Amino acid sequence: MKNEMDDYYKLLGVTRGASAAELKKAYRKMAQKHHPDLAEEGQKDKAKAQFQKIQQAYDVLKDPEKRQLYDQLGPDYERMSGGGGQPFQGHGGGGAGFDFRDLFGQQPPGAGAAGGGFGFEDIFRQFTGGAGGPAGGRAGARGRQPRGGPAQDIQAAVTIPFSVAISGGETTVSLNRGGRIESLTVKIPAGIADGKKIRLRGQGEGPPGVPPGDLLLTVKIADHPHFKRQGDQLLLTVPISLGEAIAGAKIDVPTPKGTVTVTVPPGSSSGKKLRLRGLGVPNKDQAGDLLLELSIVLPESLTAESLELVQQLANSLPPQTPRQHLRW
């Protein structure tokens, strides 16, 4: 041995009798300690050189045949035995025997530079010129392995008006991306239900060089002051006057498709329902219905003359028992 730095066992901090598991554990520890990405400015070249020595030491000692030659001949075993291996090649000389997962184990996606650390893909690119993946230089149709992990879907919520949920339309969503507010225009399909999600492809997040993930937008629907929804049906309470209830009338009511004229039958009581087919919530097959529930609204005050007329009317009507169905 020339010196301790040429002693592969000393480089890895193990004894000559170390097992394969002990070698692997020591290698991971030393490689992490001397990785150039963790070195201070001005020390990266030195760290890189040390890292390469550590790698070469492990590459030799993990292979039983190379280890035996090294134990017999020392660091110059390759020259003395006629070999000319490369520090990043496997024992077969073809460059396919080393896996950088040996260094850090099976790291989770996103454990690279974008996450504040480094991964085996980063190490492989740094010492092999940037081509291919950790298993031996195959870039494939996708090109280089990106830094920072995979794309990520993000989630957000937006509250839309009741009318937009029924008839469809557009709304604006504001997202905070890296401290900057971005606005997106989102198309809302007609008839969308509360709590449904809209997927906006490519509006998620991802590290540089990676197509971003998707935005999953949860839709909340604001209440309407007059309309309510039950499945594909819309409900609307329609006030009518006493005269309209007694004599009948034609009244105008709003609907998702504009104002329509509705006939109130004579003698209509509060609670009577009128059905307008196809004017409810749109769906794939056929739109639901709009149900109008009539509600009689009496005047807040009556003159003595009006009260006398109402009494005369009541006396002229057939006897009624409107509360006979009531039970405790």
MIZA-96248 format. One record per residue (C-alpha): chain; z negated, y, x; residue in three letters; residue number from 1. Coordinates in steps of 0.05 Angstrom, whole numbers, plus 5000, padded with zeros to 4 digits. Layout:
REC  chaine     Z     Y     X  residu  num
REC       A     Z     Y     X     ALA  NUM
...
This chain:
REC  chaine     Z     Y     X  residu  num
REC       A  5000  5000  5000     MET    1
REC       A  5018  5069  5025     LYS    2
REC       A  4963  5105  4989     ASN    3
REC       A  4924  5104  4925     GLU    4
REC       A  4979  5142  4887     MET    5
REC       A  5027  5085  4905     ASP    6
REC       A  4979  5034  4879     ASP    7
REC       A  5001  5018  4808     TYR    8
REC       A  4932  4990  4791     TYR    9
REC       A  4899  5054  4815     LYS   10
REC       A  4949  5096  4775     LEU   11
REC       A  4930  5061  4711     LEU   12
REC       A  4856  5057  4729     GLY   13
REC       A  4850  4981  4723     VAL   14
REC       A  4832  4923  4769     THR   15
REC       A  4882  4874  4797     ARG   16
REC       A  4858  4822  4749     GLY   17
REC       A  4869  4864  4686     ALA   18
REC       A  4897  4829  4625     SER   19
REC       A  4959  4851  4588     ALA   20
REC       A  4916  4883  4533     ALA   21
REC       A  4875  4920  4585     GLU   22
REC       A  4938  4945  4618     LEU   23
REC       A  4967  4970  4553     LYS   24
REC       A  4902  5006  4534     LYS   25
REC       A  4897  5039  4602     ALA   26
REC       A  4970  5059  4600     TYR   27
REC       A  4963  5094  4533     ARG   28
REC       A  4902  5132  4558     LYS   29
REC       A  4934  5155  4623     MET   30
REC       A  5002  5172  4592     ALA   31
REC       A  4969  5216  4540     GLN   32
REC       A  4927  5250  4592     LYS   33
REC       A  4986  5267  4636     HIS   34
REC       A  5039  5280  4584     HIS   35
REC       A  5078  5345  4602     PRO   36
REC       A  5073  5373  4532     ASP   37
REC       A  4998  5378  4542     LEU   38
REC       A  5001  5409  4611     ALA   39
REC       A  4988  5482  4624     GLU   40
REC       A  5045  5529  4641     GLU   41
REC       A  5063  5521  4714     GLY   42
REC       A  5037  5449  4716     GLN   43
REC       A  5090  5416  4673     LYS   44
REC       A  5134  5393  4731     ASP   45
REC       A  5074  5362  4766     LYS   46
REC       A  5052  5329  4701     ALA   47
REC       A  5122  5302  4689     LYS   48
REC       A  5124  5271  4758     ALA   49
REC       A  5056  5238  4747     GLN   50
REC       A  5077  5214  4679     PHE   51
REC       A  5139  5181  4708     GLN   52
REC       A  5096  5145  4760     LYS   53
REC       A  5049  5120  4706     ILE   54
REC       A  5107  5096  4666     GLN   55
REC       A  5137  5060  4725     GLN   56
REC       A  5071  5028  4741     ALA   57
REC       A  5063  5001  4671     TYR   58
REC       A  5136  4979  4668     ASP   59
REC       A  5123  4936  4729     VAL   60
REC       A  5054  4909  4714     LEU   61
REC       A  5068  4890  4642     LYS   62
REC       A  5123  4843  4666     ASP   63
REC       A  5095  4778  4695     PRO   64
REC       A  5153  4768  4744     GLU   65
REC       A  5153  4839  4769     LYS   66
REC       A  5078  4840  4774     ARG   67
REC       A  5078  4777  4817     GLN   68
REC       A  5129  4809  4865     LEU   69
REC       A  5090  4874  4866     TYR   70
REC       A  5025  4837  4883     ASP   71
REC       A  5061  4803  4941     GLN   72
REC       A  5104  4860  4968     LEU   73
REC       A  5074  4925  4942     GLY   74
REC       A  5111  4986  4913     PRO   75
REC       A  5173  4971  4955     ASP   76
REC       A  5182  4903  4923     TYR   77
REC       A  5248  4923  4889     GLU   78
REC       A  5281  4945  4954     ARG   79
REC       A  5252  4887  4993     MET   80
REC       A  5273  4837  4940     SER   81
REC       A  5342  4867  4932     GLY   82
REC       A  5329  4898  4864     GLY   83
REC       A  5344  4969  4841     GLY   84
REC       A  5311  4977  4774     GLY   85
REC       A  5303  5042  4736     GLN   86
REC       A  5234  5064  4713     PRO   87
REC       A  5254  5065  4641     PHE   88
REC       A  5290  4999  4639     GLN   89
REC       A  5262  4932  4616     GLY   90
REC       A  5254  4872  4661     HIS   91
REC       A  5326  4850  4646     GLY   92
REC       A  5354  4914  4676     GLY   93
REC       A  5390  4933  4612     GLY   94
REC       A  5344  4989  4588     GLY   95
REC       A  5326  4954  4522     ALA   96
REC       A  5258  4926  4539     GLY   97
REC       A  5213  4987  4533     PHE   98
REC       A  5188  5016  4468     ASP   99
REC       A  5152  5083  4469     PHE  100
REC       A  5110  5059  4411     ARG  101
REC       A  5071  5024  4467     ASP  102
REC       A  5046  5093  4486     LEU  103
REC       A  5017  5117  4420     PHE  104
REC       A  5022  5058  4374     GLY  105
REC       A  5056  5064  4306     GLN  106
REC       A  5049  5138  4293     GLN  107
REC       A  5056  5164  4222     PRO  108
REC       A  5117  5206  4204     PRO  109
REC       A  5108  5278  4221     GLY  110
REC       A  5063  5267  4282     ALA  111
REC       A  5111  5304  4328     GLY  112
REC       A  5114  5375  4353     ALA  113
REC       A  5115  5407  4284     ALA  114
REC       A  5047  5376  4270     GLY  115
REC       A  5014  5404  4332     GLY  116
REC       A  5020  5340  4374     GLY  117
REC       A  5075  5297  4403     PHE  118
REC       A  5109  5231  4386     GLY  119
REC       A  5145  5176  4421     PHE  120
REC       A  5213  5205  4400     GLU  121
REC       A  5195  5269  4437     ASP  122
REC       A  5176  5231  4500     ILE  123
REC       A  5239  5189  4498     PHE  124
REC       A  5284  5250  4493     ARG  125
REC       A  5248  5286  4548     GLN  126
REC       A  5258  5231  4600     PHE  127
REC       A  5325  5201  4578     THR  128
REC       A  5366  5264  4567     GLY  129
REC       A  5354  5268  4492     GLY  130
REC       A  5401  5212  4467     ALA  131
REC       A  5384  5157  4420     GLY  132
REC       A  5320  5129  4393     GLY  133
REC       A  5262  5092  4425     PRO  134
REC       A  5295  5024  4422     ALA  135
REC       A  5352  5038  4470     GLY  136
REC       A  5400  5096  4463     GLY  137
REC       A  5435  5090  4395     ARG  138
REC       A  5444  5157  4361     ALA  139
REC       A  5484  5132  4301     GLY  140
REC       A  5515  5174  4247     ALA  141
REC       A  5453  5217  4239     ARG  142
REC       A  5452  5241  4311     GLY  143
REC       A  5387  5254  4348     ARG  144
REC       A  5320  5238  4320     GLN  145
REC       A  5292  5304  4295     PRO  146
REC       A  5226  5333  4319     ARG  147
REC       A  5169  5344  4272     GLY  148
REC       A  5175  5286  4222     GLY  149
REC       A  5213  5275  4157     PRO  150
REC       A  5230  5323  4101     ALA  151
REC       A  5177  5336  4050     GLN  152
REC       A  5179  5346  3974     ASP  153
REC       A  5137  5404  3949     ILE  154
REC       A  5108  5415  3879     GLN  155
REC       A  5101  5478  3838     ALA  156
REC       A  5091  5498  3765     ALA  157
REC       A  5123  5550  3721     VAL  158
REC       A  5107  5575  3651     THR  159
REC       A  5166  5590  3607     ILE  160
REC       A  5171  5623  3538     PRO  161
REC       A  5172  5578  3477     PHE  162
REC       A  5241  5602  3458     SER  163
REC       A  5270  5584  3526     VAL  164
REC       A  5241  5514  3521     ALA  165
REC       A  5275  5503  3455     ILE  166
REC       A  5342  5537  3465     SER  167
REC       A  5348  5530  3541     GLY  168
REC       A  5361  5585  3591     GLY  169
REC       A  5338  5608  3659     GLU  170
REC       A  5273  5627  3692     THR  171
REC       A  5251  5653  3760     THR  172
REC       A  5204  5616  3806     VAL  173
REC       A  5169  5649  3866     SER  174
REC       A  5152  5606  3926     LEU  175
REC       A  5112  5623  3988     ASN  176
REC       A  5149  5596  4049     ARG  177
REC       A  5115  5610  4115     GLY  178
REC       A  5083  5674  4088     GLY  179
REC       A  5148  5699  4058     ARG  180
REC       A  5159  5701  3982     ILE  181
REC       A  5225  5672  3958     GLU  182
REC       A  5252  5674  3887     SER  183
REC       A  5293  5618  3857     LEU  184
REC       A  5331  5619  3792     THR  185
REC       A  5321  5554  3753     VAL  186
REC       A  5362  5529  3695     LYS  187
REC       A  5319  5503  3637     ILE  188
REC       A  5351  5450  3593     PRO  189
REC       A  5346  5459  3518     ALA  190
REC       A  5290  5420  3485     GLY  191
REC       A  5249  5408  3548     ILE  192
REC       A  5178  5384  3533     ALA  193
REC       A  5113  5412  3560     ASP  194
REC       A  5093  5379  3626     GLY  195
REC       A  5163  5355  3643     LYS  196
REC       A  5186  5360  3716     LYS  197
REC       A  5251  5389  3741     ILE  198
REC       A  5276  5366  3810     ARG  199
REC       A  5310  5419  3852     LEU  200
REC       A  5344  5382  3908     ARG  201
REC       A  5342  5413  3977     GLY  202
REC       A  5289  5465  3958     GLN  203
REC       A  5231  5429  3991     GLY  204
REC       A  5209  5432  4064     GLU  205
REC       A  5229  5399  4129     GLY  206
REC       A  5227  5411  4204     PRO  207
REC       A  5286  5444  4240     PRO  208
REC       A  5347  5400  4241     GLY  209
REC       A  5325  5359  4181     VAL  210
REC       A  5353  5370  4110     PRO  211
REC       A  5295  5395  4068     PRO  212
REC       A  5262  5354  4013     GLY  213
REC       A  5261  5371  3940     ASP  214
REC       A  5221  5419  3896     LEU  215
REC       A  5187  5384  3838     LEU  216
REC       A  5175  5438  3785     LEU  217
REC       A  5126  5423  3729     THR  218
REC       A  5144  5462  3666     VAL  219
REC       A  5090  5492  3623     LYS  220
REC       A  5109  5522  3555     ILE  221
REC       A  5074  5584  3529     ALA  222
REC       A  5051  5585  3456     ASP  223
REC       A  5092  5620  3403     HIS  224
REC       A  5057  5668  3355     PRO  225
REC       A  5091  5635  3294     HIS  226
REC       A  5128  5571  3312     PHE  227
REC       A  5096  5505  3331     LYS  228
REC       A  5128  5441  3356     ARG  229
REC       A  5116  5369  3335     GLN  230
REC       A  5162  5323  3373     GLY  231
REC       A  5233  5344  3354     ASP  232
REC       A  5209  5383  3293     GLN  233
REC       A  5192  5457  3290     LEU  234
REC       A  5140  5483  3241     LEU  235
REC       A  5139  5554  3214     LEU  236
REC       A  5091  5583  3163     THR  237
REC       A  5129  5632  3118     VAL  238
REC       A  5091  5684  3077     PRO  239
REC       A  5118  5698  3007     ILE  240
REC       A  5094  5746  2954     SER  241
REC       A  5063  5726  2887     LEU  242
REC       A  5126  5748  2851     GLY  243
REC       A  5171  5707  2898     GLU  244
REC       A  5126  5647  2887     ALA  245
REC       A  5127  5653  2812     ILE  246
REC       A  5199  5673  2799     ALA  247
REC       A  5232  5644  2860     GLY  248
REC       A  5273  5684  2911     ALA  249
REC       A  5322  5684  2968     LYS  250
REC       A  5288  5702  3034     ILE  251
REC       A  5310  5709  3106     ASP  252
REC       A  5275  5669  3160     VAL  253
REC       A  5286  5666  3236     PRO  254
REC       A  5309  5601  3269     THR  255
REC       A  5330  5582  3340     PRO  256
REC       A  5402  5591  3317     LYS  257
REC       A  5392  5658  3285     GLY  258
REC       A  5369  5684  3217     THR  259
REC       A  5385  5641  3156     VAL  260
REC       A  5375  5654  3082     THR  261
REC       A  5330  5605  3046     VAL  262
REC       A  5319  5595  2971     THR  263
REC       A  5247  5593  2948     VAL  264
REC       A  5244  5552  2883     PRO  265
REC       A  5208  5585  2824     PRO  266
REC       A  5136  5564  2816     GLY  267
REC       A  5126  5550  2890     SER  268
REC       A  5053  5542  2912     SER  269
REC       A  5024  5555  2980     SER  270
REC       A  5034  5493  3024     GLY  271
REC       A  5101  5475  2995     LYS  272
REC       A  5149  5454  3051     LYS  273
REC       A  5224  5468  3056     LEU  274
REC       A  5266  5429  3106     ARG  275
REC       A  5323  5460  3145     LEU  276
REC       A  5360  5402  3178     ARG  277
REC       A  5385  5408  3249     GLY  278
REC       A  5349  5472  3264     LEU  279
REC       A  5292  5441  3303     GLY  280
REC       A  5288  5418  3375     VAL  281
REC       A  5354  5398  3407     PRO  282
REC       A  5359  5328  3436     ASN  283
REC       A  5413  5281  3463     LYS  284
REC       A  5430  5251  3395     ASP  285
REC       A  5415  5300  3340     GLN  286
REC       A  5371  5361  3335     ALA  287
REC       A  5306  5356  3296     GLY  288
REC       A  5290  5395  3233     ASP  289
REC       A  5255  5461  3219     LEU  290
REC       A  5199  5455  3167     LEU  291
REC       A  5180  5518  3129     LEU  292
REC       A  5111  5518  3098     GLU  293
REC       A  5104  5571  3044     LEU  294
REC       A  5041  5614  3041     SER  295
REC       A  5029  5661  2982     ILE  296
REC       A  5003  5729  3004     VAL  297
REC       A  4968  5770  2950     LEU  298
REC       A  4963  5846  2951     PRO  299
REC       A  4902  5874  2985     GLU  300
REC       A  4886  5917  2924     SER  301
REC       A  4908  5919  2851     LEU  302
REC       A  4906  5976  2801     THR  303
REC       A  4871  5967  2735     ALA  304
REC       A  4939  5963  2702     GLU  305
REC       A  4962  5908  2750     SER  306
REC       A  4899  5868  2739     LEU  307
REC       A  4909  5872  2663     GLU  308
REC       A  4980  5847  2670     LEU  309
REC       A  4958  5789  2715     VAL  310
REC       A  4905  5770  2664     GLN  311
REC       A  4956  5771  2607     GLN  312
REC       A  5001  5727  2650     LEU  313
REC       A  4945  5678  2664     ALA  314
REC       A  4928  5673  2590     ASN  315
REC       A  5000  5659  2573     SER  316
REC       A  5007  5601  2622     LEU  317
REC       A  4993  5528  2604     PRO  318
REC       A  4923  5505  2623     PRO  319
REC       A  4918  5481  2696     GLN  320
REC       A  4869  5437  2734     THR  321
REC       A  4888  5452  2807     PRO  322
REC       A  4822  5425  2836     ARG  323
REC       A  4816  5359  2801     GLN  324
REC       A  4834  5320  2864     HIS  325
REC       A  4776  5349  2904     LEU  326
REC       A  4722  5299  2924     ARG  327
REC       A  4660  5298  2968     TRP  328
